[in-house]
């Protein structure tokens, strides 16, 4: 469920992006898209840091892959939105259009998984190094 909050930050913009990619509309609000992208990165980093802190508080120090999957889990919500867009908003039908749509969207969701997973891992790594650097061992 860690990916729900970052997904909710980009939910509104996804409709416009999908309409420009698959609905032959022109996307003209590039500055808003950039701001939403920055908000997505920040929200992903903060959620991962909070969940890593909860994990470290329970004395579970194997946070590496969980932090990566925490940020990357947004891809599941994006792919669920792809399913919603395909069946409810688009006029696509047939095997070729379906395979084209879902093939490209699977690649895009995988790239979001890698990008947001990397951002969340780096944020968690920065957080863990910062909190353990401040501990004095005597």
Phi and psi in degrees as GROMACS dihedral restraints (atoms count N, CA, C in turn):
[ dihedral_restraints ]
;  ai    aj    ak    al  type     phi  dphi    fc
    3     4     5     6     1   -67.7    20    10
    4     5     6     7     1   -22.4    20    10
    6     7     8     9     1   -84.9    20    10
    7     8     9    10     1    -5.4    20    10
    9    10    11    12     1   -69.4    20    10
   10    11    12    13     1   -43.1    20    10
   12    13    14    15     1   -66.6    20    10
   13    14    15    16     1   -44.3    20    10
   15    16    17    18     1   -63.1    20    10
   16    17    18    19     1   -35.1    20    10
   18    19    20    21     1   -65.1    20    10
   19    20    21    22     1   -39.3    20    10
   21    22    23    24     1   -66.4    20    10
   22    23    24    25     1   -22.0    20    10
   24    25    26    27     1   -72.8    20    10
   25    26    27    28     1   -25.1    20    10
   27    28    29    30     1  -113.5    20    10
   28    29    30    31     1     4.3    20    10
   30    31    32    33     1   -57.2    20    10
   31    32    33    34     1   -45.6    20    10
   33    34    35    36     1   -67.0    20    10
   34    35    36    37     1   -40.6    20    10
   36    37    38    39     1   -70.6    20    10
   37    38    39    40     1   -23.9    20    10
   39    40    41    42     1   -62.2    20    10
   40    41    42    43     1   -35.8    20    10
   42    43    44    45     1   -61.0    20    10
   43    44    45    46     1   -46.0    20    10
   45    46    47    48     1   -66.9    20    10
   46    47    48    49     1   -37.4    20    10
   48    49    50    51     1   -66.5    20    10
   49    50    51    52     1   -44.3    20    10
   51    52    53    54     1   -66.5    20    10
   52    53    54    55     1   -37.8    20    10
   54    55    56    57     1   -65.3    20    10
   55    56    57    58     1   -33.7    20    10
   57    58    59    60     1   -78.1    20    10
   58    59    60    61     1   -33.6    20    10
   60    61    62    63     1   -76.3    20    10
   61    62    63    64     1   -46.7    20    10
   63    64    65    66     1  -110.7    20    10
   64    65    66    67     1   -14.2    20    10
   66    67    68    69     1  -108.1    20    10
   67    68    69    70     1     8.1    20    10
   69    70    71    72     1    57.3    20    10
   70    71    72    73     1    41.3    20    10
   72    73    74    75     1  -110.2    20    10
   73    74    75    76     1   157.5    20    10
   75    76    77    78     1   -96.8    20    10
   76    77    78    79     1   128.2    20    10
   78    79    80    81     1   -90.3    20    10
   79    80    81    82     1   121.6    20    10
   81    82    83    84     1  -117.2    20    10
   82    83    84    85     1    -0.7    20    10
   84    85    86    87     1  -107.4    20    10
   85    86    87    88     1    64.2    20    10
   87    88    89    90     1   -67.5    20    10
   88    89    90    91     1   -32.4    20    10
   90    91    92    93     1   -67.8    20    10
   91    92    93    94     1   -38.3    20    10
   93    94    95    96     1   -66.1    20    10
   94    95    96    97     1   -38.7    20    10
   96    97    98    99     1   -62.1    20    10
   97    98    99   100     1   -40.4    20    10
   99   100   101   102     1   -65.3    20    10
  100   101   102   103     1   -41.6    20    10
  102   103   104   105     1   -64.3    20    10
  103   104   105   106     1   -42.0    20    10
  105   106   107   108     1   -65.7    20    10
  106   107   108   109     1   -36.1    20    10
  108   109   110   111     1   -63.9    20    10
  109   110   111   112     1   -43.0    20    10
  111   112   113   114     1   -64.8    20    10
  112   113   114   115     1   -41.2    20    10
  114   115   116   117     1   -62.1    20    10
  115   116   117   118     1   -40.5    20    10
  117   118   119   120     1   -59.5    20    10
  118   119   120   121     1   -45.7    20    10
  120   121   122   123     1   -64.1    20    10
  121   122   123   124     1   -42.3    20    10
  123   124   125   126     1   -67.4    20    10
  124   125   126   127     1   -45.4    20    10
  126   127   128   129     1   -63.8    20    10
  127   128   129   130     1   -41.1    20    10
  129   130   131   132     1   -61.4    20    10
  130   131   132   133     1   -44.1    20    10
  132   133   134   135     1   -64.2    20    10
  133   134   135   136     1   -43.0    20    10
  135   136   137   138     1   -69.3    20    10
  136   137   138   139     1   -39.7    20    10
  138   139   140   141     1   -64.1    20    10
  139   140   141   142     1   -41.2    20    10
  141   142   143   144     1   -66.4    20    10
  142   143   144   145     1   -40.5    20    10
  144   145   146   147     1   -64.1    20    10
  145   146   147   148     1   -41.2    20    10
  147   148   149   150     1   -64.6    20    10
  148   149   150   151     1   -43.8    20    10
  150   151   152   153     1   -71.3    20    10
  151   152   153   154     1   -32.5    20    10
  153   154   155   156     1   -67.0    20    10
  154   155   156   157     1   -37.9    20    10
  156   157   158   159     1   -63.5    20    10
  157   158   159   160     1   -42.8    20    10
  159   160   161   162     1   -62.3    20    10
  160   161   162   163     1   -39.2    20    10
  162   163   164   165     1   -67.6    20    10
  163   164   165   166     1   -41.7    20    10
  165   166   167   168     1   -69.7    20    10
  166   167   168   169     1   -29.1    20    10
  168   169   170   171     1   -68.4    20    10
  169   170   171   172     1   -25.7    20    10
  171   172   173   174     1   -91.1    20    10
  172   173   174   175     1    14.7    20    10
  174   175   176   177     1    65.5    20    10
  175   176   177   178     1    26.8    20    10
  177   178   179   180     1  -100.9    20    10
  178   179   180   181     1   105.7    20    10
  180   181   182   183     1   -97.8    20    10
  181   182   183   184     1    11.7    20    10
  183   184   185   186     1   -99.6    20    10
  184   185   186   187     1    73.6    20    10
  186   187   188   189     1   -97.1    20    10
  187   188   189   190     1    -7.0    20    10
  189   190   191   192     1   -61.5    20    10
  190   191   192   193     1   -61.9    20    10
  192   193   194   195     1   -71.5    20    10
  193   194   195   196     1   -31.8    20    10
  195   196   197   198     1   -65.8    20    10
  196   197   198   199     1   -35.7    20    10
  198   199   200   201     1   -68.9    20    10
  199   200   201   202     1   -37.9    20    10
  201   202   203   204     1   -64.8    20    10
  202   203   204   205     1   -44.8    20    10
  204   205   206   207     1   -71.0    20    10
  205   206   207   208     1   -26.8    20    10
  207   208   209   210     1   -62.6    20    10
  208   209   210   211     1   -47.4    20    10
  210   211   212   213     1   -74.0    20    10
  211   212   213   214     1   -36.1    20    10
  213   214   215   216     1   -73.4    20    10
  214   215   216   217     1   -14.1    20    10
  216   217   218   219     1   -69.3    20    10
  217   218   219   220     1    -9.7    20    10
  219   220   221   222     1   -62.5    20    10
  220   221   222   223     1   -26.6    20    10
  222   223   224   225     1   -60.9    20    10
  223   224   225   226     1   -32.2    20    10
  225   226   227   228     1   -64.8    20    10
  226   227   228   229     1   -40.3    20    10
  228   229   230   231     1   -71.0    20    10
  229   230   231   232     1   -35.3    20    10
  231   232   233   234     1   -66.6    20    10
  232   233   234   235     1   -40.5    20    10
  234   235   236   237     1   -69.0    20    10
  235   236   237   238     1   -34.3    20    10
  237   238   239   240     1   -64.1    20    10
  238   239   240   241     1   -37.9    20    10
  240   241   242   243     1   -67.0    20    10
  241   242   243   244     1   -32.8    20    10
  243   244   245   246     1   -60.6    20    10
  244   245   246   247     1   -43.7    20    10
  246   247   248   249     1   -62.2    20    10
  247   248   249   250     1   -44.4    20    10
  249   250   251   252     1   -61.5    20    10
  250   251   252   253     1   -44.8    20    10
  252   253   254   255     1   -64.7    20    10
  253   254   255   256     1   -40.8    20    10
  255   256   257   258     1   -64.4    20    10
  256   257   258   259     1   -45.1    20    10
  258   259   260   261     1   -85.2    20    10
  259   260   261   262     1   -29.5    20    10
  261   262   263   264     1  -103.0    20    10
  262   263   264   265     1   -31.7    20    10
  264   265   266   267     1  -113.5    20    10
  265   266   267   268     1   -22.6    20    10
  267   268   269   270     1   -98.2    20    10
  268   269   270   271     1   162.6    20    10
  270   271   272   273     1  -105.7    20    10
  271   272   273   274     1    22.1    20    10
  273   274   275   276     1   -78.8    20    10
  274   275   276   277     1   146.9    20    10
  276   277   278   279     1  -157.5    20    10
  277   278   279   280     1   164.4    20    10
  279   280   281   282     1    94.4    20    10
  280   281   282   283     1   162.6    20    10
  282   283   284   285     1   -69.4    20    10
  283   284   285   286     1   -42.7    20    10
  285   286   287   288     1   -66.1    20    10
  286   287   288   289     1   -46.2    20    10
  288   289   290   291     1   -65.6    20    10
  289   290   291   292     1   -39.3    20    10
  291   292   293   294     1   -65.4    20    10
  292   293   294   295     1   -45.9    20    10
  294   295   296   297     1   -67.4    20    10
  295   296   297   298     1   -37.2    20    10
  297   298   299   300     1   -63.0    20    10
  298   299   300   301     1   -48.8    20    10
  300   301   302   303     1   -62.4    20    10
  301   302   303   304     1   -53.4    20    10
  303   304   305   306     1   -72.8    20    10
  304   305   306   307     1   -27.8    20    10
  306   307   308   309     1   -66.8    20    10
  307   308   309   310     1   -48.5    20    10
  309   310   311   312     1   -67.4    20    10
  310   311   312   313     1   -37.7    20    10
  312   313   314   315     1   -70.9    20    10
  313   314   315   316     1   -30.6    20    10
  315   316   317   318     1   -65.7    20    10
  316   317   318   319     1   -40.4    20    10
  318   319   320   321     1   -65.2    20    10
  319   320   321   322     1   -40.6    20    10
  321   322   323   324     1   -67.2    20    10
  322   323   324   325     1   -42.1    20    10
  324   325   326   327     1   -65.3    20    10
  325   326   327   328     1   -36.8    20    10
  327   328   329   330     1   -65.9    20    10
  328   329   330   331     1   -39.0    20    10
  330   331   332   333     1   -67.3    20    10
  331   332   333   334     1   -35.4    20    10
  333   334   335   336     1   -65.4    20    10
  334   335   336   337     1   -38.8    20    10
  336   337   338   339     1   -59.1    20    10
  337   338   339   340     1   -47.3    20    10
  339   340   341   342     1   -67.5    20    10
  340   341   342   343     1   -43.2    20    10
  342   343   344   345     1   -66.4    20    10
  343   344   345   346     1   -51.8    20    10
  345   346   347   348     1   -72.6    20    10
  346   347   348   349     1   -29.9    20    10
  348   349   350   351     1   -65.0    20    10
  349   350   351   352     1   -40.3    20    10
  351   352   353   354     1   -66.5    20    10
  352   353   354   355     1   -42.7    20    10
  354   355   356   357     1   -61.8    20    10
  355   356   357   358     1   -44.2    20    10
  357   358   359   360     1   -68.8    20    10
  358   359   360   361     1   -38.4    20    10
  360   361   362   363     1   -64.8    20    10
  361   362   363   364     1   -43.8    20    10
  363   364   365   366     1   -64.7    20    10
  364   365   366   367     1   -38.1    20    10
  366   367   368   369     1   -65.9    20    10
  367   368   369   370     1   -42.9    20    10
  369   370   371   372     1   -66.1    20    10
  370   371   372   373     1   -38.9    20    10
  372   373   374   375     1   -63.5    20    10
  373   374   375   376     1   -43.3    20    10
  375   376   377   378     1   -62.0    20    10
  376   377   378   379     1   -42.5    20    10
  378   379   380   381     1   -64.2    20    10
  379   380   381   382     1   -47.0    20    10
  381   382   383   384     1   -65.1    20    10
  382   383   384   385     1   -43.3    20    10
  384   385   386   387     1   -62.7    20    10
  385   386   387   388     1   -37.4    20    10
  387   388   389   390     1   -67.8    20    10
  388   389   390   391     1   -44.8    20    10
  390   391   392   393     1   -73.5    20    10
  391   392   393   394     1   -33.1    20    10
  393   394   395   396     1   -82.4    20    10
  394   395   396   397     1   -17.7    20    10
  396   397   398   399     1   -73.3    20    10
  397   398   399   400     1   -28.9    20    10
  399   400   401   402     1   -82.6    20    10
  400   401   402   403     1    -7.6    20    10
  402   403   404   405     1   -83.4    20    10
  403   404   405   406     1   130.3    20    10
  405   406   407   408     1   -97.0    20    10
  406   407   408   409     1   128.4    20    10
  408   409   410   411     1   -99.9    20    10
  409   410   411   412     1   121.2    20    10
